[in-house]
Amino acid sequence: MKRDAMLKQLGYVPNDALDKQLESIENNTSSYEKIQKHIIDLHDHLKVNNSYIALSNSKDYFKIKIESETVELASQAHEKIQHFSDKFKVKVEKLDKKETYYIIGFED
């Protein structure tokens, strides 16, 4: 998938700065090409939980933000993230005291 397409799928309007940021994330995410499609699928599945995948501004990773209004929706989002991680062998890192994860990459 081309970078412009990936950015659009995640809700961004592509530009040079975002293209460079996505390139850095791709290079930093182990086996990115193996999990790229699954990242988009997870993003789509999380929408019903008011959660999403975005480009992190602080680290060269994708971040998963859970912004659910209810405990039930947040719990469902966490379950979807765990399922994604287990099924596709993707390492995710949850930030302490935040409803945010980083997608680190494929677990070899």
Secondary structure, 3 states (H helix, E strand, C coil): CCHHHHHHHCCCCCCHHHHHHHHHHHHHCECHHHHHHHHHHHHHHHHHHCEEEEECCCCCCEEEEECCCCHHHHHHHHHHHHHHHHHHCEEEEECCCCCEEEEEEECC
